[in-house]
Amino acid sequence: MYLGIDLGTSGVKLVLIDDQQKTIGQVSQPLTVSQPHLLWSEQNPADWWQATSRAMEKLQAQFPESYANIQAIGLSGQQHGATLLDAAGEVLRPAILWNDGRAFSECEIFSTQIPEYETLIGSRMMPGFTAPKILWVKNNEPDIFNRIAKVLLPKDYLRFKMTGQYATDMSDASGTGWLDIQNRQWSEAMLSVTHLSLNHMPELFEGNEVTSTLDKKIATEWKLSPDTKIIAGGGDNPAAAMSMHVIEQGAAFLSLGTSGVYFVASDSYKTNSFGGVHSFCHALPNRWHHMTVHLSAASCLSWFANMMQCTESELLAEAEQASQNQHIIFLPYLSGERSPHNNPHARGIFFGLSHTTTRAEMTQAILEGVAFAFLDGQTAMLEAGIEINTVYVVGGGAKSLYWGRILASVLNRPLTYSQNREVGAAVGAARLAWLACHPEQSAQDVNSTIEAIISPNAEQVEKYQTKYQKFRELYQRLSSFFSNEAFL
């Protein structure tokens, strides 16, 4: 048996697969996010570990026989988070997450000191990346900065608790702003900008490599063998790609999680930061990928459900039954935006409301607004000459095929829905564990069961093209208002 652990923003997901890569069982444990100030987003690493331990207890209780035969554990998780440890391995402050925008001004320092850094790290430096967060800590919390011994990514804090080892994988390391993407090694030049050295970094591995075995004490607590292998794994997006065989040139997926990601696999390293496109390492050796990131996706729907004191399923059912209002536009920038605007100050907007506007029409606008953000990303990649072929859909928002019909028509391309679309990253982490234990096998043997293919509706495509132009113009007209001062 092979276990995948995915440390997401809203919860920890565990998926257990067998030797045929069939899903045997899955469990989850929720997490909360702290936002104590404007642009801030944090979590306590102790909560990650506690949630993971509780999820392991659930998995053992529900699937005792399969659980007892776990041979290897693969890790996946939210990318870019800054988890700061002292020399004793103690956490120095709450982890600063991927959707935290406080380090916007710190990003400018990199271009001043290393003008060509984008070619090195495969992207423009953005406030969500790990490196500028460290500069923010140095500038605002110098006592904490001076005590930093190691900087870990979120999933790798779990690895540290499980093994005592400081390690990460190439794909997750790509989002720090410190990795030389083409050569797949830490860049001492980029580290020096943040006043860190190689000593502060975890050891690098490819995603399907064994990093260590389970600590004996943890093995006893979890009732697993101390010989259980711990696999490097991958960032949540590359791991999700593994779950769907998004490996070959042009294969792609959309992730409708808390954030939204448009991910395209590549067989070579090609840099193009136009439109907020990232070019990072994949979770397998000698593979790379391009992606655009949208900081709010399915979280827009969950936010509205909380506001309306109802479930997301109720909102989706209402929207599907109601007639569409072509006039309401929603800008889905509840946490700012990364691609293509790189603007942490952007905010969500409903435009076109009237006395007759219904809740269903507002839900429809949310679904469309998130789809338009994905179209921004697709447009940026196509304009950069990136090849996009089959597109899968994963994440919590992928439960709704109605949303899929909107997305297919907005993007004007067929979308593929696989059987494991709701737990893609956890499945991918488990499959990386399987690959690590079967080095004679190829990643080509990792297949995905197709449940549905949704094609665009020609009539809706034309309507959405017109509405998308209004969506883009609305952001441009409002962009001058999206500033720190405007919200103080």
C-alpha positions as CSV (number, residue, x, y, z in Angstrom):
1,M,0.0,0.0,0.0
2,Y,1.1,3.6,-0.7
3,L,-0.1,6.6,1.1
4,G,-0.3,10.2,-0.2
5,I,-0.5,13.1,2.3
6,D,-1.6,16.4,0.8
7,L,-1.3,19.4,3.2
8,G,-3.7,21.9,1.7
9,T,-4.8,25.3,2.9
10,S,-8.2,24.3,4.0
11,G,-7.3,20.8,5.2
12,V,-5.1,17.7,5.2
13,K,-6.1,14.9,2.7
14,L,-4.9,11.3,2.9
15,V,-5.3,8.8,0.0
16,L,-4.3,5.2,0.2
17,I,-3.7,3.3,-3.1
18,D,-2.7,-0.3,-3.8
19,D,-0.1,-1.9,-6.2
20,Q,-2.5,-1.4,-9.1
21,Q,-2.8,2.3,-8.1
22,K,-6.4,1.8,-7.2
23,T,-7.7,4.1,-4.5
24,I,-8.5,2.0,-1.4
25,G,-9.5,4.8,1.0
26,Q,-9.3,8.5,1.8
27,V,-9.8,10.7,4.8
28,S,-9.4,14.4,5.6
29,Q,-9.0,16.8,8.5
30,P,-9.9,20.5,8.2
31,L,-7.6,23.5,8.8
32,T,-8.3,27.2,9.3
33,V,-6.4,30.3,8.1
34,S,-5.6,33.3,10.2
35,Q,-5.7,36.8,8.5
36,P,-4.8,39.2,11.3
37,H,-4.1,42.1,9.0
38,L,-4.8,43.3,5.5
39,L,-2.9,41.1,3.0
40,W,-1.7,38.7,5.7
41,S,-2.4,34.9,5.6
42,E,-0.9,32.6,8.1
43,Q,-1.2,29.1,9.7
44,N,0.3,27.5,12.7
45,P,2.6,24.6,11.7
46,A,1.5,22.8,14.9
47,D,-2.0,22.7,13.5
48,W,-0.7,21.0,10.4
49,W,0.9,18.2,12.4
50,Q,-2.0,17.8,14.7
51,A,-4.4,17.5,11.7
52,T,-2.1,15.0,10.0
53,S,-1.9,12.8,13.1
54,R,-5.7,12.9,13.5
55,A,-6.2,12.0,9.8
56,M,-3.8,9.1,10.3
57,E,-5.9,7.8,13.2
58,K,-9.0,8.1,11.0
59,L,-7.3,6.2,8.2
60,Q,-6.2,3.4,10.4
61,A,-9.7,3.1,12.0
62,Q,-11.5,3.0,8.7
63,F,-9.1,0.8,6.7
64,P,-7.1,-1.2,9.3
65,E,-5.8,-4.0,7.0
66,S,-4.7,-1.7,4.2
67,Y,-3.2,0.8,6.6
68,A,-1.1,-1.9,8.2
69,N,0.6,-2.7,4.8
70,I,1.7,0.9,4.0
71,Q,5.2,0.6,2.4
72,A,5.8,4.2,1.5
73,I,4.4,7.7,2.1
74,G,4.5,10.5,-0.5
75,L,4.0,14.1,0.5
76,S,2.3,17.0,-1.3
77,G,1.2,20.4,-0.1
78,Q,0.5,24.1,-0.6
79,Q,3.5,25.8,-2.2
80,H,5.5,28.9,-1.3
81,G,4.8,29.0,2.5
82,A,7.6,30.2,4.7
83,T,8.0,27.9,7.8
84,L,10.9,29.2,9.9
85,L,12.7,27.0,12.4
86,D,15.5,27.7,14.9
87,A,18.5,25.6,15.6
88,A,16.5,23.3,17.8
89,G,13.9,22.7,15.2
90,E,11.3,24.9,16.9
91,V,8.9,27.0,14.9
92,L,9.7,30.7,15.2
93,R,6.5,32.3,14.1
94,P,3.3,31.3,12.2
95,A,3.9,30.2,8.7
96,I,3.4,32.9,6.0
97,L,1.2,31.3,3.3
98,W,1.1,31.4,-0.5
99,N,-1.7,33.9,-0.7
100,D,-0.1,36.4,1.7
101,G,0.6,39.7,-0.1
102,R,2.5,41.7,2.5
103,A,5.9,41.3,0.9
104,F,5.0,43.2,-2.3
105,S,7.6,45.9,-2.0
106,E,10.4,43.4,-1.1
107,C,10.0,41.9,-4.6
108,E,11.6,45.0,-6.1
109,I,14.9,44.3,-4.4
110,F,15.6,41.2,-6.5
111,S,15.6,43.0,-9.9
112,T,17.8,45.7,-8.4
113,Q,20.5,43.2,-7.3
114,I,20.1,40.5,-10.0
115,P,18.5,42.1,-13.1
116,E,18.2,38.8,-15.0
117,Y,16.8,36.8,-12.1
118,E,13.6,35.9,-14.0
119,T,15.5,33.6,-16.3
120,L,17.1,31.9,-13.3
121,I,13.9,31.3,-11.3
122,G,11.4,31.0,-14.2
123,S,9.1,33.8,-13.1
124,R,8.7,37.3,-11.9
125,M,9.2,37.5,-8.2
126,M,5.8,37.7,-6.5
127,P,4.8,38.5,-2.9
128,G,3.4,34.9,-2.5
129,F,6.9,33.4,-3.1
130,T,9.0,32.4,-0.1
131,A,12.0,34.6,-0.8
132,P,10.4,38.0,-0.4
133,K,8.6,36.8,2.7
134,I,12.0,36.3,4.3
135,L,13.1,39.8,3.4
136,W,9.8,41.0,5.0
137,V,10.7,39.1,8.2
138,K,14.2,40.6,8.2
139,N,12.8,44.1,7.8
140,N,10.0,43.8,10.3
141,E,10.9,41.1,12.7
142,P,14.7,41.2,12.9
143,D,14.9,39.2,16.2
144,I,13.1,36.3,14.5
145,F,15.2,36.6,11.3
146,N,18.4,36.4,13.3
147,R,17.3,33.1,14.8
148,I,16.4,31.3,11.5
149,A,18.3,28.1,11.1
150,K,16.1,26.4,8.5
151,V,13.4,27.5,6.1
152,L,11.0,24.8,5.2
153,L,8.0,24.6,2.9
154,P,4.7,23.4,4.5
155,K,4.7,19.8,3.5
156,D,8.4,19.5,4.4
157,Y,7.6,20.6,7.9
158,L,5.5,17.4,8.1
159,R,8.5,15.5,6.7
160,F,10.7,17.0,9.4
161,K,8.2,15.9,12.1
162,M,7.9,12.4,10.6
163,T,11.7,11.8,10.1
164,G,13.8,14.6,11.7
165,Q,15.1,15.3,8.2
166,Y,15.3,18.7,6.4
167,A,14.5,17.8,2.8
168,T,12.3,19.0,-0.1
169,D,11.7,18.2,-3.8
170,M,12.5,20.2,-6.9
171,S,8.9,21.1,-7.8
172,D,8.0,22.6,-4.4
173,A,11.4,24.3,-4.2
174,S,10.7,26.0,-7.5
175,G,8.2,28.2,-5.9
176,T,10.6,29.7,-3.3
177,G,12.4,32.1,-5.7
178,W,15.7,30.5,-4.6
179,L,15.9,27.6,-7.1
180,D,18.0,27.6,-10.3
181,I,15.2,26.0,-12.3
182,Q,17.1,24.8,-15.3
183,N,20.0,23.3,-13.3
184,R,17.7,22.0,-10.5
185,Q,19.8,23.3,-7.6
186,W,19.7,26.1,-5.1
187,S,21.0,29.5,-6.4
188,E,23.5,31.0,-4.0
189,A,23.1,34.3,-5.7
190,M,19.3,34.4,-5.0
191,L,19.8,33.2,-1.5
192,S,22.3,36.0,-0.9
193,V,19.7,38.6,-1.7
194,T,17.7,37.4,1.3
195,H,20.8,37.2,3.5
196,L,20.6,33.4,3.6
197,S,23.0,30.6,2.6
198,L,22.8,27.0,1.5
199,N,23.0,26.0,5.2
200,H,19.5,27.4,5.7
201,M,18.0,25.2,2.9
202,P,16.7,21.7,3.0
203,E,18.4,19.0,0.9
204,L,17.0,18.7,-2.7
205,F,15.5,15.5,-4.1
206,E,13.5,14.6,-7.2
207,G,9.8,13.9,-6.5
208,N,10.0,10.1,-6.9
209,E,13.1,9.6,-4.7
210,V,13.2,8.2,-1.2
211,T,14.4,10.8,1.3
212,S,14.4,8.7,4.5
213,T,12.4,6.3,6.5
214,L,9.8,7.0,9.3
215,D,11.2,8.0,12.7
216,K,10.9,5.1,15.1
217,K,8.9,7.1,17.7
218,I,6.4,8.3,15.0
219,A,6.2,4.8,13.6
220,T,5.2,3.5,17.0
221,E,2.6,6.2,17.4
222,W,1.2,5.7,14.0
223,K,1.4,1.9,14.2
224,L,3.5,1.6,11.1
225,S,6.8,-0.1,10.3
226,P,9.9,2.1,11.0
227,D,11.1,0.9,7.5
228,T,8.2,2.8,5.9
229,K,9.8,4.9,3.1
230,I,9.2,8.7,3.0
231,I,9.2,10.0,-0.6
232,A,10.1,13.5,-1.7
233,G,6.8,14.1,-3.3
234,G,5.8,17.4,-4.9
235,G,4.1,20.7,-4.6
236,D,0.3,20.4,-4.8
237,N,0.1,21.3,-8.4
238,P,2.8,19.0,-9.8
239,A,1.5,16.2,-7.6
240,A,-2.0,16.8,-8.9
241,A,-0.5,16.5,-12.4
242,M,0.9,13.1,-11.5
243,S,-2.5,11.9,-10.5
244,M,-3.8,12.6,-14.1
245,H,-0.7,11.7,-16.1
246,V,-0.2,15.4,-17.0
247,I,3.5,14.8,-17.8
248,E,4.0,14.9,-21.5
249,Q,4.4,18.1,-23.6
250,G,1.2,20.1,-23.7
251,A,-0.8,18.0,-21.3
252,A,-2.6,20.3,-18.9
253,F,-5.0,20.7,-16.0
254,L,-7.1,23.3,-14.2
255,S,-7.2,23.2,-10.4
256,L,-10.4,24.6,-8.8
257,G,-9.1,24.5,-5.2
258,T,-8.9,27.4,-2.7
259,S,-6.8,29.0,-5.4
260,G,-6.9,28.3,-9.1
261,V,-4.1,27.0,-11.2
262,Y,-3.7,26.4,-14.9
263,F,-0.8,23.9,-15.3
264,V,0.8,22.8,-18.6
265,A,3.6,20.1,-18.7
266,S,6.7,20.7,-20.7
267,D,9.6,18.5,-21.9
268,S,12.2,21.3,-21.6
269,Y,12.9,24.5,-19.6
270,K,11.5,27.6,-21.3
271,T,11.3,30.9,-19.5
272,N,8.6,33.4,-20.2
273,S,7.2,35.4,-17.3
274,F,4.8,37.4,-19.5
275,G,1.3,37.6,-18.0
276,G,2.4,36.1,-14.7
277,V,3.4,32.7,-16.2
278,H,5.6,30.6,-14.0
279,S,8.1,28.0,-15.4
280,F,9.0,25.5,-12.7
281,C,10.4,22.0,-12.2
282,H,7.9,19.1,-12.5
283,A,7.8,16.3,-9.9
284,L,9.8,14.0,-12.1
285,P,13.4,14.2,-13.3
286,N,14.1,16.2,-16.5
287,R,10.5,17.5,-16.7
288,W,9.2,21.1,-16.3
289,H,5.9,22.9,-16.4
290,H,4.3,26.3,-17.0
291,M,1.5,27.6,-14.9
292,T,-0.6,30.6,-14.1
293,V,-2.0,31.1,-10.6
294,H,-5.2,32.8,-9.5
295,L,-5.4,33.4,-5.8
296,S,-9.1,32.8,-5.4
297,A,-11.1,30.1,-7.2
298,A,-13.4,27.7,-5.4
299,S,-12.8,29.9,-2.3
300,C,-15.0,32.5,-3.9
301,L,-17.9,30.2,-3.9
302,S,-17.3,29.1,-0.3
303,W,-17.0,32.7,0.8
304,F,-20.4,33.5,-0.8
305,A,-22.0,30.4,0.8
306,N,-20.8,31.5,4.2
307,M,-22.2,35.0,3.5
308,M,-25.6,33.5,2.4
309,Q,-25.6,31.0,5.3
310,C,-26.2,28.0,2.9
311,T,-24.1,25.3,1.3
312,E,-22.1,25.5,-1.9
313,S,-24.2,22.7,-3.3
314,E,-27.4,24.8,-2.8
315,L,-25.8,27.7,-4.6
316,L,-24.7,25.6,-7.5
317,A,-28.2,24.0,-7.8
318,E,-29.9,27.4,-7.8
319,A,-27.5,28.8,-10.4
320,E,-28.0,25.8,-12.7
321,Q,-31.8,26.2,-12.5
322,A,-32.0,30.0,-12.9
323,S,-31.8,32.0,-16.1
324,Q,-28.5,33.6,-16.7
325,N,-28.1,37.4,-16.2
326,Q,-25.5,38.5,-18.8
327,H,-25.0,41.9,-17.1
328,I,-23.6,41.0,-13.7
329,I,-19.8,40.7,-13.6
330,F,-17.7,39.4,-10.6
331,L,-14.0,40.2,-10.2
332,P,-12.7,37.2,-8.1
333,Y,-9.8,38.9,-6.4
334,L,-10.8,38.3,-2.8
335,S,-7.1,37.7,-1.9
336,G,-5.5,39.9,-4.6
337,E,-4.3,38.4,-7.8
338,R,-1.1,36.8,-9.1
339,S,-1.6,36.0,-12.8
340,P,-1.7,38.1,-14.9
341,H,-1.8,41.2,-12.7
342,N,0.6,40.5,-9.9
343,N,-1.5,42.8,-7.7
344,P,-2.0,41.8,-4.1
345,H,-4.1,44.9,-3.5
346,A,-6.8,43.8,-6.1
347,R,-10.2,43.0,-4.5
348,G,-13.4,41.3,-5.3
349,I,-16.2,43.3,-7.1
350,F,-19.8,42.6,-8.0
351,F,-20.7,44.9,-10.9
352,G,-24.2,45.4,-12.4
353,L,-26.4,44.6,-9.4
354,S,-30.0,45.9,-9.2
355,H,-33.1,45.6,-7.0
356,T,-34.1,42.5,-9.0
357,T,-30.8,40.6,-8.7
358,T,-31.1,37.2,-7.2
359,R,-28.7,35.0,-5.2
360,A,-28.6,32.6,-8.1
361,E,-27.5,35.3,-10.5
362,M,-24.8,36.4,-8.1
363,T,-23.6,32.7,-7.9
364,Q,-23.6,32.5,-11.7
365,A,-21.4,35.6,-11.8
366,I,-19.0,34.1,-9.4
367,L,-18.7,30.9,-11.4
368,E,-18.1,33.0,-14.6
369,G,-15.7,35.4,-12.9
370,V,-13.4,32.5,-11.8
371,A,-13.6,31.1,-15.3
372,F,-12.6,34.5,-16.8
373,A,-9.6,34.6,-14.5
374,F,-8.6,31.2,-15.9
375,L,-9.0,32.6,-19.4
376,D,-6.6,35.4,-18.5
377,G,-4.1,32.7,-17.7
378,Q,-4.8,30.7,-20.8
379,T,-4.5,33.8,-22.9
380,A,-1.1,34.7,-21.4
381,M,0.3,31.2,-22.0
382,L,-1.0,31.0,-25.6
383,E,0.5,34.4,-26.3
384,A,3.8,33.1,-25.0
385,G,3.7,30.2,-27.5
386,I,2.9,27.5,-24.9
387,E,1.3,24.4,-26.4
388,I,-1.9,23.3,-24.6
389,N,-3.5,20.0,-25.5
390,T,-5.8,17.8,-23.2
391,V,-7.0,19.8,-20.1
392,Y,-8.1,18.0,-17.0
393,V,-10.1,19.6,-14.1
394,V,-9.3,18.8,-10.4
395,G,-9.9,20.3,-7.0
396,G,-13.0,20.8,-4.8
397,G,-14.7,22.9,-7.5
398,A,-14.4,20.0,-9.9
399,K,-17.3,18.3,-8.2
400,S,-19.6,20.6,-10.2
401,L,-20.0,19.6,-13.8
402,Y,-22.2,22.6,-14.3
403,W,-19.2,24.8,-13.4
404,G,-17.3,22.7,-15.9
405,R,-19.8,23.6,-18.7
406,I,-19.2,27.3,-17.9
407,L,-15.4,26.8,-17.9
408,A,-15.4,24.8,-21.2
409,S,-17.3,27.5,-23.0
410,V,-15.3,30.4,-21.5
411,L,-12.0,28.7,-22.4
412,N,-13.5,27.4,-25.7
413,R,-11.9,24.0,-25.3
414,P,-13.0,20.5,-24.1
415,L,-12.3,19.7,-20.4
416,T,-11.6,16.2,-19.1
417,Y,-12.8,15.1,-15.6
418,S,-11.0,12.1,-14.1
419,Q,-12.3,9.8,-11.4
420,N,-10.0,11.1,-8.7
421,R,-10.4,14.8,-9.4
422,E,-11.3,15.9,-5.9
423,V,-8.1,14.6,-4.3
424,G,-5.7,15.0,-7.1
425,A,-2.6,16.1,-5.2
426,A,-3.0,13.4,-2.5
427,V,-3.4,10.7,-5.3
428,G,-0.4,12.1,-7.0
429,A,1.7,12.0,-3.9
430,A,0.7,8.3,-3.4
431,R,1.6,7.6,-7.0
432,L,5.0,9.2,-6.6
433,A,5.4,6.8,-3.6
434,W,4.4,3.9,-5.8
435,L,7.0,5.0,-8.5
436,A,9.7,5.2,-5.8
437,C,9.1,1.6,-4.9
438,H,8.9,0.5,-8.5
439,P,12.0,2.1,-10.1
440,E,11.7,-0.3,-13.0
441,Q,8.3,1.2,-13.9
442,S,7.8,4.3,-16.0
443,A,5.6,7.2,-15.2
444,Q,3.8,6.2,-18.4
445,D,2.2,3.5,-16.2
446,V,0.4,6.1,-14.2
447,N,-3.0,6.3,-15.7
448,S,-6.2,8.1,-14.9
449,T,-9.8,6.9,-15.2
450,I,-11.9,9.3,-17.3
451,E,-15.4,10.0,-16.0
452,A,-16.5,12.8,-18.3
453,I,-15.4,15.1,-21.1
454,I,-17.2,18.5,-21.4
455,S,-17.2,20.3,-24.7
456,P,-17.8,24.0,-25.2
457,N,-21.3,25.2,-26.2
458,A,-20.9,27.3,-29.4
459,E,-23.7,29.7,-28.5
460,Q,-22.3,30.3,-25.0
461,V,-18.7,30.7,-26.4
462,E,-19.8,33.8,-28.3
463,K,-21.6,35.3,-25.4
464,Y,-18.7,34.7,-23.0
465,Q,-16.2,36.3,-25.4
466,T,-18.2,39.5,-25.2
467,K,-18.6,39.3,-21.5
468,Y,-14.9,38.5,-21.0
469,Q,-13.9,41.8,-22.7
470,K,-16.1,43.7,-20.2
471,F,-14.5,41.7,-17.4
472,R,-11.0,42.8,-18.5
473,E,-12.0,46.4,-19.0
474,L,-13.7,46.5,-15.6
475,Y,-10.4,45.5,-13.9
476,Q,-8.4,48.0,-15.9
477,R,-10.8,50.8,-15.0
478,L,-10.7,49.9,-11.3
479,S,-7.0,49.0,-11.0
480,S,-6.0,52.5,-9.8
481,F,-8.3,52.1,-6.8
482,F,-6.7,48.9,-5.8
483,S,-4.0,50.3,-3.5
484,N,-3.1,50.0,0.1
485,E,-4.2,53.6,0.7
486,A,-7.7,53.0,-0.8
487,F,-8.5,50.4,1.9
488,L,-7.1,52.1,4.9
